[in-house]
Amino acid sequence: MATLPASPAAGPAAAAPATPYVARGPHGRTINVRPFFENKARAFWTLQAVGWGGYLLLRSVSSLSNGFRLELIIPVIVEAIVGYCITMLLSACYGYYRHVPRIAGVPLAVATLVVATILYATINAFSFSFLKTGTAGVTVTLVAGSLFLNFVVLAGWSALYVAINFFLVLENQIDEMRALELQASSAQLAMLRYQLNPHFLFNTLNSISTLVLLKQTERANAMLSRLSSFLRYTLANEPTAHVTVAQEVETLKLYLEIEKMRFEDRLRPLFEVDPRAERARLPSLLLQPLVENAIKYAVTPQEEGADISVRVRLAGERVQIAVSDTGPGLHEARISPSLSTGVGLTNIRERLVQAYGPDQKFETRSMPAGGFSVEIEIPYQLEDVNREAA
C-alpha cells in the first residue's frame, strides 16, 4: 500500500529522473546504480500494486480461515479495489497540499483523511450488505464496524506517503548541497590555478625585457617563442583539469627551457620518474611553482647555480613526488611568505586540499647542510578521459 509523494496525478515532474547513484566496484571501477525512485511514476505504480496486492492476499487468507465461501472473498476483493482507488485520490490531494502553506496543509490533509475513511467505510458497508443480503442498504452499525480497520489502513498508507516524501525531499536537498559544494570547490581551484599565470608571466617578461635591453634579440625571440608554447599549453587546459604525471613533467621541461635561456649552465635539472607512475593523475601545473621556487632561492643567489631534482615514484597505491635543490636552503621565516607574489607553497597546499581533502600529504624540509625539498604524496589515480587535459 506504500506509495510515492509524487504520483502520476501530481504532474509531469513526478517522472523526472533522480540523480543516479555511483558505487565503487572491484579494482576501483565505477558502477552506475539505477535507484528505485529514479522514475517516480513507475515507483508509484509498483508500490501501489505490491502494497494493495499484499493487503488483498492477507485479507483473503484471513477470510478463508473460516472456510472457502464466495460471499466472503468477493467483499474483500471489492474492498481492495476501492482502497486502491481512494489512495489514488489521496495521493492527488496530498500532492496539491504540498504547495500550500504548512499551517493550512496539515489540517487539510487530516480532514481529507477523515473524509476518505468515512467514504471507504460507507462503500465497504454498502458492498457487504448488497453481496450478503442481496439488497442495497447502509446502516450505521455496518459503517461503524468497518470504520476502525479502514482508518488504520488509510492512516498507514498516509504515514508511508509522508515518510517517503520526506526522504526524497531530504535526498534532493543533500544532492543540491553537494552540487553547490562542488561548484565552490571548482571555483576555488580555478582561482588558485589562475594565480599562477600572472606570477609566471611577470618573471618571464622581466627576463625578456632584460635581454632586449642587453640587445640579445635572438635569445629574447627564442624565449618569447617558448613562452608562447607554454602559454598555449596552459590555456588549452581547464583550470580544474587533472593531467598525467607524464604531461606535467613535459610541461616542466618546457618551462625549464625558458629558464635555461636566463641561467644557462647554472640551472641543472634532473628528472627521475618511475614509469609505473607516469599515468597517475594530479592537478595541472602543480609542480611548476615548486621548480620556480627552487630557481628563485637556489639558482639565483649562487654564482655556481644549483641542481634541481624532480623525483616521482609509485609506492603501493600512493604517488610520492619530491622537488629538491642544492641551494642554501630556506629559513622557516622565509618559507611562510612563499613566493614574491604571495602564491607558491601556500597555493599548492590549498590546491591539494581542494583536490584530495585529507587524503594527501605536503611537507617542506630545509637541509642543515644546504638545500630545500618539498615532498608530496597523493593517491594513485589513473587518467580520466573526461577530465584529462587536451
C-alpha positions in Angstrom: 0.0 0.0 0.0 3.1 2.2 0.1 3.2 4.9 -2.5 5.2 7.9 -3.6 4.7 11.5 -2.8 4.7 12.4 -6.5 2.2 10.2 -8.2 1.2 10.5 -11.9 -1.6 12.7 -10.8 0.9 15.1 -9.3 2.1 16.3 -12.7 4.8 15.8 -15.3 7.5 16.5 -12.7 6.7 13.2 -11.0 8.5 11.3 -13.7 11.7 13.4 -13.5 14.7 11.2 -13.1 16.7 11.4 -9.9 20.4 11.8 -9.7 22.0 8.4 -10.4 23.9 6.8 -7.7 27.6 5.7 -8.4 29.2 2.8 -6.5 32.7 1.6 -6.5 33.2 -1.9 -7.8 36.3 -4.2 -7.8 39.6 -2.6 -8.8 38.1 0.9 -8.3 35.7 0.7 -11.3 32.6 2.8 -11.1 29.2 1.1 -11.4 26.1 3.2 -12.1 23.2 2.0 -10.0 19.7 2.9 -11.0 17.8 3.8 -7.8 14.3 2.6 -7.3 12.9 6.1 -7.1 14.7 7.3 -10.3 11.4 7.1 -12.2 8.8 8.2 -9.7 5.8 7.3 -11.7 7.0 3.8 -12.2 7.8 3.5 -8.4 4.3 4.8 -7.6 2.6 2.1 -9.6 4.9 -0.6 -8.3 4.3 0.3 -4.7 0.6 0.6 -5.2 0.4 -2.8 -6.9 2.6 -4.5 -4.4 1.0 -2.9 -1.3 -2.6 -3.5 -2.2 -1.9 -6.9 -3.7 -0.3 -7.8 -0.3 -3.3 -6.4 1.5 -5.7 -8.4 -0.7 -3.7 -11.6 -0.1 -3.6 -11.0 3.7 -7.4 -10.3 3.9 -8.2 -13.3 1.7 -6.2 -15.7 3.8 -7.9 -14.3 6.9 -11.3 -14.9 5.3 -10.5 -18.4 4.0 -9.6 -19.5 7.6 -13.4 -19.6 8.2 -13.9 -21.8 5.1 -13.9 -21.0 1.4 -17.1 -19.1 0.7 -17.7 -16.8 -2.3 -19.7 -14.3 -0.2 -16.6 -13.8 1.9 -14.0 -13.4 -0.9 -15.8 -11.0 -3.1 -16.2 -8.3 -0.5 -12.5 -8.5 0.2 -11.7 -8.0 -3.5 -14.1 -5.1 -3.7 -12.5 -3.6 -0.5 -9.0 -3.8 -2.0 -10.2 -2.2 -5.3 -12.0 0.6 -3.5 -9.0 1.2 -1.3 -6.7 1.3 -4.3 -8.9 4.0 -5.9 -9.3 6.0 -2.8 -5.5 6.1 -2.2 -5.1 7.4 -5.8 -7.3 10.3 -4.9 -5.4 10.8 -1.6 -2.1 11.0 -3.5 -3.5 13.7 -5.8 -4.8 15.7 -2.8 -1.6 15.3 -0.8 0.4 16.3 -3.8 -1.7 19.5 -4.0 -1.3 20.2 -0.3 2.5 20.2 -0.6 2.2 23.5 -2.4 0.1 25.3 0.2 1.5 26.7 3.5 2.0 24.1 6.2 -0.3 25.8 8.6 -3.1 25.2 6.2 -1.8 22.0 4.5 -1.7 19.9 7.7 -5.4 20.5 8.7 -6.5 19.9 5.1 -4.6 16.6 5.0 -6.2 15.4 8.3 -9.6 16.5 7.1 -9.1 14.7 3.8 -8.0 11.5 5.6 -11.2 11.6 7.8 -13.5 12.1 4.8 -11.7 9.3 2.9 -12.0 7.0 5.8 -15.8 7.6 6.1 -16.2 7.2 2.4 -14.2 4.0 2.4 -16.2 2.5 5.3 -19.5 3.5 3.7 -18.7 1.9 0.3 -17.4 -1.3 2.1 -20.6 -1.4 4.2 -22.8 -1.0 1.1 -20.9 -3.7 -0.9 -21.0 -6.1 2.1 -24.8 -5.5 2.6 -25.5 -6.0 -1.1 -23.4 -9.1 -1.6 -24.6 -10.8 1.6 -28.3 -9.9 1.7 -28.9 -9.0 -2.0 -30.4 -5.7 -1.0 -28.7 -2.3 -1.3 -28.6 -0.6 2.0 -26.2 1.0 4.5 -26.6 1.0 8.3 -24.7 2.9 11.0 -23.7 -0.5 12.5 -22.1 -1.7 9.3 -20.3 1.6 8.8 -19.0 1.7 12.4 -17.8 -1.9 12.0 -15.6 -1.0 9.0 -14.5 2.4 10.3 -11.6 1.4 12.5 -10.0 -1.0 10.1 -10.3 1.4 7.2 -8.9 4.2 9.2 -5.9 2.1 10.2 -5.3 1.2 6.5 -5.6 4.7 5.1 -3.6 6.2 8.0 -0.8 3.7 7.5 -0.8 4.5 3.8 -0.7 8.2 4.5 2.2 7.7 7.0 4.2 5.9 4.4 3.4 8.6 1.9 4.7 11.3 4.2 7.8 9.3 5.2 8.8 8.6 1.6 8.1 12.2 0.6 10.3 13.4 3.4 13.1 11.0 2.4 13.0 12.2 -1.2 12.9 15.9 -0.3 15.9 15.4 2.1 17.8 13.5 -0.6 17.2 16.3 -3.1 18.5 18.8 -0.6 21.6 16.8 0.0 22.2 16.5 -3.7 21.8 20.2 -4.1 24.2 20.9 -1.3 26.8 18.5 -2.8 26.4 20.3 -6.2 26.9 23.7 -4.6 30.0 22.4 -2.7 31.4 21.0 -5.9 30.8 24.3 -7.7 32.5 26.2 -4.9 35.4 23.8 -4.9 35.8 24.1 -8.6 35.7 27.9 -8.4 38.4 27.9 -5.7 40.6 25.5 -7.7 40.2 27.8 -10.8 41.1 30.8 -8.7 44.3 29.1 -7.3 45.3 28.0 -10.8 44.7 31.4 -12.4 47.1 32.9 -9.8 50.0 31.0 -11.3 49.9 32.5 -14.8 50.3 36.2 -13.9 53.1 35.3 -11.5 55.0 33.3 -14.1 54.4 35.9 -16.8 55.8 38.6 -14.5 59.1 36.9 -14.1 59.5 35.7 -17.7 58.6 39.0 -19.2 61.0 40.7 -16.9 63.8 38.4 -18.2 62.8 39.1 -21.8 62.9 42.8 -21.1 66.4 42.4 -19.7 67.6 40.5 -22.8 66.1 43.2 -25.0 67.9 45.9 -23.0 71.1 43.9 -23.5 70.4 43.7 -27.2 70.3 40.0 -27.1 67.4 39.8 -29.6 67.9 36.2 -30.7 67.7 34.9 -27.2 64.8 37.2 -26.4 63.0 35.9 -29.5 63.7 32.3 -28.6 62.4 32.9 -25.1 59.2 34.5 -26.5 58.7 31.5 -28.8 59.0 29.1 -25.9 56.8 31.2 -23.7 54.0 31.2 -26.3 54.3 27.4 -26.4 54.0 27.2 -22.7 51.0 29.5 -22.5 49.3 27.6 -25.3 49.5 24.5 -23.2 48.2 26.3 -20.1 45.3 27.9 -22.0 44.3 24.7 -23.7 43.7 23.0 -20.3 40.8 23.7 -18.0 41.8 25.3 -14.7 40.5 22.4 -12.7 41.8 19.7 -15.0 43.9 16.8 -13.9 46.8 15.8 -16.1 49.1 12.7 -16.0 52.5 12.8 -14.4 54.0 12.4 -17.9 52.2 15.6 -19.1 53.2 17.5 -16.0 56.8 16.5 -16.5 56.7 17.6 -20.2 55.3 21.0 -19.0 58.1 21.4 -16.5 60.7 20.7 -19.2 59.1 23.3 -21.4 59.2 25.8 -18.5 62.8 24.9 -17.7 63.8 25.5 -21.4 62.6 29.1 -20.9 64.6 29.5 -17.7 67.6 27.9 -19.3 67.8 31.0 -21.5 68.4 33.0 -18.4 70.7 30.8 -16.3 72.3 28.5 -18.9 74.7 26.1 -17.1 73.8 27.5 -13.7 70.4 25.7 -13.9 70.9 21.9 -13.8 67.6 20.0 -13.8 67.3 16.3 -13.1 64.2 14.1 -13.6 63.7 10.7 -12.1 60.2 9.4 -13.0 59.0 5.9 -12.2 57.4 4.6 -15.5 54.6 3.0 -13.4 53.6 6.4 -12.1 53.5 8.2 -15.5 49.8 7.6 -15.9 48.9 8.9 -12.4 46.7 12.0 -12.3 47.4 15.2 -10.5 46.2 18.8 -10.8 47.7 20.6 -13.7 50.7 22.9 -13.1 51.0 21.7 -9.6 54.8 21.3 -9.7 55.7 24.4 -11.7 55.6 26.8 -8.7 57.9 24.4 -6.8 60.5 24.5 -9.6 60.2 28.2 -9.8 60.6 28.5 -6.1 63.8 26.4 -6.3 65.1 28.7 -9.1 64.4 31.8 -7.1 66.0 30.6 -3.8 68.7 28.1 -5.0 69.9 29.1 -8.5 69.6 32.9 -8.5 71.6 33.6 -5.3 74.5 31.3 -6.1 77.1 32.0 -8.7 77.6 28.4 -9.4 73.8 27.8 -9.6 72.2 24.6 -8.3 70.8 21.3 -9.1 67.0 20.9 -9.2 65.7 17.4 -8.9 62.2 16.2 -9.6 61.5 12.6 -8.5 58.3 10.7 -8.8 57.8 7.2 -7.7 54.9 4.8 -7.0 54.7 3.3 -3.6 51.7 0.9 -3.5 48.6 2.9 -4.1 50.4 6.2 -3.4 52.3 8.5 -5.7 55.2 10.2 -4.0 56.7 13.4 -5.5 59.8 15.2 -4.4 61.2 18.5 -5.7 64.6 19.4 -4.2 67.5 21.7 -4.8 71.1 22.1 -3.7 70.8 25.7 -2.8 71.5 27.4 0.5 68.1 26.3 1.9 65.3 28.3 3.3 64.8 29.6 6.8 61.5 29.0 8.4 60.8 32.7 8.4 61.2 32.8 4.6 59.1 29.7 4.0 55.9 31.2 5.2 55.8 34.2 2.8 56.2 31.7 -0.1 57.0 33.3 -3.4 57.3 37.0 -4.1 53.7 37.5 -5.3 52.1 35.6 -2.4 51.5 32.3 -4.3 53.7 29.2 -4.3 53.8 26.8 -1.4 50.6 28.0 0.2 48.9 27.9 -3.2 50.0 24.3 -3.8 48.9 23.2 -0.3 45.4 24.7 -0.8 45.1 23.0 -4.3 46.0 19.6 -2.8 43.4 20.1 0.0 40.8 21.0 -2.6 41.6 18.1 -4.9 42.1 15.3 -2.3 40.9 16.5 1.0 42.8 14.8 3.9 44.0 12.0 1.6 47.2 13.8 0.7 50.5 14.9 2.3 52.5 18.1 1.8 55.8 18.6 3.6 58.7 21.0 3.3 62.2 20.3 4.6 65.3 22.6 4.8 68.6 20.5 5.0 71.2 21.5 7.6 74.0 21.3 5.0 72.1 23.3 2.5 69.3 22.5 0.1 65.5 22.5 0.3 62.9 19.9 -0.6 59.2 19.6 -0.9 57.5 16.2 -0.7 54.0 15.5 -1.9 52.0 12.3 -1.5 48.7 11.8 -3.3 46.5 8.7 -4.1 47.3 6.8 -7.2 44.5 7.6 -9.7 44.6 6.6 -13.4 43.8 9.2 -16.0 40.2 10.1 -16.6 39.4 10.9 -20.2 36.6 13.2 -19.2 38.8 15.5 -17.1 42.2 14.9 -18.7 43.8 17.9 -20.3 43.9 18.2 -24.1 
